[in-house]
């Protein structure tokens, strides 16, 4: 019985972790080409730090683990806005605190990943500052900050889109008013031409 149990546990470990190699080259930051290998993992296998392709399972996680810290900053801002909206609708303070602590754990983990020596390049300053701002906001929420993040940002974005659309329509009207013929151009009357 003991030998059979060991064989089945080895088979389960082999099923849980599968490595798929891809022969498509990836372009690195310095312009050189490299091949990628992606690891598909399930809940029972330990997390590994490998670059994944866009079709792999855990796409968002693999992109952040590959060093896309701008995406990490976007995730931090999205989590922050979701927590602020959850505070408005959730009556249970314990549920809000639980969601806040999970979000803070994710953000701190991204910062630690960005400052670790595992990745070839560290986190950029803009993404670092944005994630730290989100952490500070979740630790000290106030009505004014909530209003800025949930209302003012949306209003600014709507205004920016309206201005952009207004500029585009003005450009289209300006292009339509441009005449194709100049006043001193010769006029060619087809019916007055000789038939020769």
Secondary structure, 3 states (H helix, E strand, C coil): CHHHHHHHHHHHHHHHEEEEEEEEEEECCCCCEEEEEEEEECCCCCCCCCCCCCCCCCHHHHHHHCCCHHHHHHHHHHHHHHHHHHHHHCCCHHHHHHHHHHHHHHHHHHHHHHHCCCCCCCCCHHHHHHHHHHHHHHHCCCHHHHHHHHHHHHHHHHHHHHHHHHHHHHHHHHHHHCCCCCCCCCCCCCCCCCCC
